[in-house]
Amino acid sequence: MVKHQPLQVYEKQVFVSFVTGIYGCRWKRYQRSQDDSSRWECTWFFLLCSSFFLLLFWTYFWLVAQNDFNEFNWSVYNLSGEWRDETIPILASTTVGFSYITFLMILALFHISLGQQLNLYWVHKIGVLATLLTTISGVVSVDDIWGDEWDILFISLQATAPFLHLGALATVTAVSWLIAGYVIRRERTTFQVIVLLIYIIILLALYLAPLMFTCPCIMDRHGLRPRPDIIGRRGAPMLAPENTMVSFNRALQHGASSLQADVTISVDGVPFLMRDHTLRRTTDVRKIFPSRQFEDSSFFNWTEIRSLNAGQWFLENDPYWTADTLTARDRSRIANQTVCSLVEMLRLAARANSSALLSIRKPPPEHPRYRNWFMDTLWAVQKAGISSKRVTWTPDTDRGRVRGLQQTAHEKLSMEEIKQRGITSLTLHYSKASHKDIQEYLANNVSVTVYPVNVPWLYSILWCSGVPSVSSDAPQVLRKVPYPIWLMSQNAYNFIWMSSDLVSLAVVVGIFSFQKWRMSGMQNCNPEQIMLSAVTRTSSRDVNIMKEKLIFSELNNGLSSTEELSLFPENGYVRYSHGGHNR
């Protein structure tokens, strides 16, 4: 019996060289291997996968948290005392990190599909570890500064779950090619069985996931309620300085039906509009009253407050990146804005035939107007000449003393508490207003206003939920949403769901069947036949000579010294003689 082994003839593999070169800096063929990856490299692949999924979660969070970017910057300002748009570096670093990790993940999957040994380059290992640690620190920081914002992830699923389901289903179905190749082409091991079982469980979970979805916009279009009214929250603060006359005018111009403002009482009893406890962020108090810049705004008198500029900060800081879109006339008007009084805002609402929602901040106990704040507010309403039926305020206190005005509660209450306190209106944060709660409130004739609503997807699901009104920092954005972003009947979605599951199942079964057929065909092939047939594919003389150089060894008796070996490449036969006899 003859054992022979051909010398290898290398063909150019540009794609494989590209994949292994970038992933592991192995550009030459002799540097690569098709052996099993070491446990060390498998550990790094696990870290790469962990970084990818964590960054995917992190990226999705910031995409849906766009609704509250202003709230995030305001939270950071309250901690640092300096106003900066902290979302820009976060979004930039997230984009770079996610793109880098996704690229490495794709290269790793190509390694697995091509049967190449994983060998991550040390520079990439540092990059993966740095990205993972940075993302983890970012998650911890957000949880500390902005922990309540995690609720938006669950709320966003009401709008994105059907589409995320289809994307996840397509991804897991495509991964079946790698799973099938790993499970079928090798001898059975316990780890392979575990991988297969995990894959099947994930696939089945995805097939049944829509049973857990709660999507308000999966409904009959005939049951869609009227478009929610838009309340200009502090006016239109993305287009003009918040709580100024220019801002409120802009909100009305962009279709706001009501105006919402934050009310503070001055030391001499004049209600004025200010969100912060101090005047540092939105006025030039540092320049006019530098020694009092950290003092509570309610301890300034109206003359002092009126002397401050309340518009220049908007042009200098450009908090929403909209200052460049302003005309010269608009910039001039904004630069000359002063702090707005409650009377001025209510007069504007009365002229526009709109209503007002007031969030009143009670003065501290040591304030001269601590016991008379509601009388000061009533005086301003009466002086403005607006109908009391058009004015709603919060907090929901002194209900017995404040008559004729609408009051709304800012907290989520049970129906028993609502009936006991005689409340007819609620103003809730969107994270506190579930679809089920909204339906219960509306069924009991309790009006619900949800805040803040600044992006179309959130406005759409609240519209589908039947919310009568929303409070928004971006009325100019919601104005461009004449209909929910998507709306489909339950039957239509069931058809899409069932069809996608059946298609996925058929593709997965087909891939596993094809991989099994492919691997069984390779196992039935004789390696010698493959080798010898490959010899005849090229006519190059040098290549033919290399392929015909075989290493012979006799396994049973061996060749004696009298044996002769003859090669006849001209006729394609190999012959040797023993004792003068030809074989």
N, C-alpha and C positions, 0 to 999 in steps of 0.2 A: 504494500500500500504506500502511496506517495503522498507526502504532505508538502504543500507549496504555498507560498505567500507572495503576492505581487508587490512590487514597489508602487507607492501611491503616486498618482498623477493629479496634481492640484488644479482645479478649475477656479476661476475668479468668482468670488461670492461677495459682490459689492454690498448688498443689503445686510448680510450677516456681519460683514466687517464694520459697517456703519453702526449697527445695533450694539455689538460687543465693544466697539471702540469707544463710543460715547458713554456707555454704561460702566464699563470696567477698564477702559484704556487698553484693550486687547485688540490691536489692529492687525496683527499677524496671525496666520492660521495656527502656527505651532504654539501660540499662546492660549488658544482656546481648547475647550474640552467638552465632551458630551457625557462625562461622568456625572453622577449625582452631586448636587451642591452640598457643601459642607454644612454642618449645623450652625457654624458661625455666620455663614452667608444667608442661611435660612432665617436666622435671627434678625439680620439686617433687613431682609425682605419683609419680615413681620413688622419691624419698625417703620419701614417705608409705607406699608399698607395702613398702619395706625396713623401715620402723619397725613396720608391722603384722606382718610375718612374723617379725621378730626378737622382738617382744613376744609373739607366739603361741608361739614356742619357749620364751621365758623363763617365760611363764605355765604352760605344760605342765610345764616342769622343776620349778617349785615345787609343783605339784600332786602329782607323783609323789614328790618329795623329802620330802613330809610324813612319810614313814617315818623320816627321820633328822633331824628338827628338833632333837631333843635333842643329837645329835652336833654339829650346826652351832653351837648355842649354847655347847657345851662347847669347841669349837675357838676360838670368839671369846673365850671366857673365858681360855683359855690364852695368848692374845695380849695381851689388855687387862688381865687381872687382875680384872675386874668382871663379875659375872653379870647379864646382861640378856637378855630374850627379843628377839633381833634379828630374828626372823621376822615380828613384827607390823608394823613400819614397812615392811618389804620387801613383804609381802603387800598392805598398804593402798595403797602407791604403785603396785604392779603392777596392781592392780584399777582404780585411777583412770586410769592411763596407757593400759591396754588398752581400757577402755571409750571413752575419748576418741578414740584412734586408730581404733578400729573404727567409731565413728560418722562420722568424717571419711572413712573408706574407703567406707562405704556411700553417703555424699553424692557422692563422686567417681564412683562407679559409676553413680549415677543421672544425673549430668551426661553421662556417656558414652552411656547408653541413651537419653537425651532429646535428644542431639545438641547439647548446650550446651557452650560453650567453657569450659575449665577456667581458673579464676582464683582461686587460694587467697588468702584474706585474710591480710594481713601478721601479724596476731595469731596465726593458726593456723600460719603458717610458723615463728614463734618457738616455738610449742608443739610442733610436730612435731620441730624440730631439738633442742629441749631433751629431749624424750622419747627420741629416738634416742641422743643422747650419754649420757643417764643410764643407759639400758639397756646400752649398750656398756661403760660403766664398771662396771656391776653384774656383767656377765659376766666381765670381767677380774678383778674383786675376788674373785668366787667361785672362779675358776680358780686364783687365788693362795692363797686360804685353804682352799678345800675342793675341790681339783682332782679328788680321787678320786670325788667324787659324780657326775660326769658319766656314770659307768657305769650309773647307775640308769635313764638314758634308754633304753638298749638293753634292759635287763632288763624295763622296763615294757612294751615293745612286745610281749613274750610274752603279756601280758594285754590290751593295748589295740589291737594291730595290726589285727585284723579289724574293729573298730568305727571306728578312724581311717580305714581303707580305705574303708568305706562313706560316711563323712562327706566325705572328700576326693573321692570319685567323684561324690557329689551336687553338691558345690560346683563342680567342673570342668565337670560337665554343665550346670549353670545358667549358667556363664560363656560357654557356647557361644552364647547369645543375643547377647552383646556382640561376640564374635569374628565371628559370622556377619554382624551388622550392619555391622561395620567393614570386613570383607573384601568384601562383596557390593555395598554401596551406593555405592562409589566406584570410580573408575578404577583398574585394576591398577597397583601399584607394587611394587618389590622389597621394601620394608619390609613390605607386606601379606602377601606370599608367605612371608617369614621368620616373621611372627607366626603364620600359619596352620600352617606346618611345626612350629614350637615347640609349638603347641597339640596337634597330632596326636601328636607324640612323647610329651608329658606324658600324654595320654589313653591311649595304648597302654601306657605304663609302668604306669599305674594298673590297666589291665585285667590285666596279667601280674604285678603286685606280689605277690599271695598265693603265688606259687611260691617266694618268698624267705622266707616267714614260718616261724618256729619257735615254735609255740604248744603247750605241754604239755597244755593243757586241750582241745585238739582230739584226742579219743581216745574209745575205746569205754568207756562208763561201767562195764562189767563188769571192766575192767582197772584201775579206781581202787583204790589202796592204802588202808589204814586211815588215819584222821585222825592227823596228826602230833601227838605229845605237845608240850605247851607248857612251857617252862622259864621260871620267873620270874627274869628278868635283874635282879639287884639287888633282887629282890622284885617289888613293883608300884610303881615309882617315880613313876607318875603319880597315885597315890592316897595315897602316904605317902612320907616321906623315904627315899631310897635306902639300901640296906644297913643298915636298922634292923629290929628285931623286928616292929614294926607293919607294915612293908612286906612282910616275908616272910609274915606271917600273912594279909595281904590277898591275896597271890599264891595261897596255898593255898586261900583261900576262893573264888577265881575260877577254880578248876580247874587250876592249875599242878601238873604231876606231879613236877617237880623244881625245885630252887632253885639259882641261880647267883650267885656273889659274888666280889668282888675282895678278895684277901687280902694284907695287909702285915704284916711282922714288927716288933714294937716293939723298942726297944733292950734290954729285959730278956727278950726271947724269947717274947712272947705274941702269937700271930696274931690280928689284928683286921681288920675289914672297912672298907676305904677305897679309893675309886677314884682320887682325886687324889693327887699327890705331896705336897701340903700340906693343911693342915686348914682353910684360909681359907673355902672355899666352903660346906662342909656343917657347920661347927661355929662356936662363938663364941670361937675361939682369939684373935681380935683383942681381945676384952674380957678374957679370962683371962690370956693370955700375949702381950701386944701386941708385945713385942720378938722373939718367936719365930714370928710368924705366917707368915713366908716360909720357915721351916725345914722340911726334909723330915719328913713325919709319922713315918717309921720311927725317928727319933732322939728321940722322946718315949717315956717309960716308960709302962707300963699305968696306973699311978695317975694320971698327968697326963692321959692320954687319956680315962680314965673320968670325969674331973671336967668334961669339956666337954659342952655341950648340942648334940645332933645333930638336933634337930627344929624349933627355933624358926625357922631360916632358911627352911624349907619354907613356913611360914605367912606369913612376911614377904615373901618373893620370889614365892611362888605360881608356880613355874616352868611348870606345866602348866595354869594357870587352873582348878584344881579345888578350891582351898581353900574357896571359897564353898559348895561342896556338902557340906562336912563338918559333922557334928553337933557340938554343944558337947562331948559326951563324947569324940569323936574328936580334936577340937582340943586338949583337955586332955591326952590320951594322947600326942599327937604333940609337944606343947610340952615334955614331960618326957622325951623320948627321949635316950638316951646312945649313944655309939659301941658297936656290937655286936661281941662277940668271936666268933671262929670256933667255939668250943665251943658257945656259945648257939645259933648258927644250925644246927649239926649236930644238936644235941639236939632242936630243933624239927622238923628233917627226919626224925629217927628216930621221934619220936612220931607224925608224920603218915604214916609208912610211905612216904616219898618219898626220892629220891636227891638228891645234891648235885654241882654242877659248880664247881670252884674255879679261879679265874684268879689264880695266885700271882705277886706281884711280888718278885723277888729283891732283897734289900737291896744297897746300894752296897758297893763293896769295903772302904771304911773302916768299915763297920758291924760292931759286935761279934759279930753273929750271921750274918755273911756266909757262913761255912762250915757253919753248923748250921741253916739255914733249913728244910731238908726234915725234919730231926729234930724241930724245933719243930712243924711241921705234922703229922707222924705222931703226936706226943704229943697234940695237940689232937683228932685223929680217935679215938684210943684212949680218951681221957678222955670224949668225947661219947657213947661207947657205940653208935655206929652201925656197921653192917656195912661192912667195907672194900669190898665189892663194889658198894655204893651210892655210893661216892665216886669221882669222876673229877676229875683235875686236869691242869692245864697250867702251865708248859711241859713238853714231852716231853724231859726231861733226867734224868740220874741213874737211868736205867731199871734199871741193874744193882743199885743200892743200895736203890731204893724198890720193894719187893715187896709183893704183896697188894693194891695199889691200882690202879685203872684210870687209865691216862694217855692223853691225847688230844693230837694235834698241831694247832697253829693255822695251819699253812701248807699250801698246796696241793701235794701230792706225786704223783709218778707211781706206778703200781702196782708197778714194780720197787723203788722206794725204800720203799714201804709194806711189801712182803714182806720186804725186807732188814732193816728195823728192827723188824719184828714188830708193826706198828701195826694195831689193829682199830677205831679210832675217830678221826674227824676233826671238828674244830669250825672251820667256815669262815665267813668273811664272805659275805653273799649275792652280792656282786659276783664272788667267786672260784668260785662253785659253779654252773657251767652245767648245763643239762639233760643234755647228753651226758656230762659228768663224773660227775654224780650216778648216772646209769644204770650207768656203768662201775664205780663204787665199790660200789654195791649188788649188782651181779652177782658181785663178788668178796668178798661178805660183810663189807664195811667200812661201819660205821655212820657216818652223817653228821648233824651238828647244824649248822644254819644260823642266823646271827645278823646284825644285829638284825632281827626281823620284827615290825612294829607295826601294819601296815595289812592289811585283808582281801584286797586284790588280790595282794599278795606272798605271803601265806599260802596263797592259792588255787593259784597256779602252782607253789609248792613242794609242795603237797599232790599236785597232778597229776603232779609229777615223781617222787613216791615218797619224799620226805624223811621219815625216821622221827621227827625232833624239831626244834623251832625254839626259839631263845632270844629272849624278847620282853620289852620294857619295858611292854607293854600287854596282859597276859593277860585283863583285863576286856573288851578289844575282841575279841580272837580267840575268846574263849569264845562270842561271839554269831555265829560262823561255823560252822554245823553241816554245811555242804556248800560245795564250791567255788562262787564267785560265778557262773561260767558254765561249762558243760561240754557239748560237742556232738561228735557223731561226725564222722569225716572226710567221709563221704558227705553228711551234712547241710550241712556247711560248703561243700563243693564245689557243692552245689545253690544255696546262697545266693550264692556267688561268681559262678557262671555266669549266674544269673538277673539279678543286679545289673548285670553287664557288658552283657548283651543289652538290658536296659531302657535303660541309659545310651546305648548305641549307637543304639537306635531313636529316642530323644529327640533326640540330637544330629543325626542325619540329618533328622529331621522339622523341627527348628528351622532348619537350613541351607536345606532345601527351602522352608519357609514364607517365610523372609527373601528368598530369591531370587525367589519368586513375588510377594511384596509389593513389592520394589524394581522388578521388571520392570513391574508394573502401574502404578507411579507414573511410570516413564519413558515409558510409552505414552500417558499422559494429556496433553491439550493444556492448557497453563497458562491460555490465554484462556478455554477452556470452564469450567475450574475457577473462574476469576475471575468470569465472567458468571453462572454458576449460583449463586455465592455471593451475588450481588446480590439474588436473589429470595427469599433465606431470611428476610429481615426486612421488616416492614411499616412500620418507623419512617421517617417522612418525611425527617428530617435525615440518617439513615444512607443512604437511597436517593439523596439529592442528592450526598453525598460519593462514593458509589460510581460515580455517573454522570458525575462530572467527570473527563474523560479528556484526556490531553495528546496532541494529534494532530500528526503530522509526516509529510509526504509524502516518501518515500524516493527516488522516481524524478525527478519533475519539480517537485514542490512546488506550493503553491497560489498563484495569481496574485492581484493586488489586486482582480480582479473576481469572484473566487470568493466564494461566500457559504456560510456554515456555519449550519445550522439543526439544533436539537435538538428532538425531539418526545417528551419523556419520557412524555406521556400515552398514546402508542401503542407506545412501546418502540422506535422506529426512529430512526436517525441519517441525516440527509440533507444534502448540500451541492450547490450549483449552480455551473456554470462556463459563462460566456458565455450565461447565460440558460437553460441546459439543466439540468434536474434529474437527479441520479444517485441 
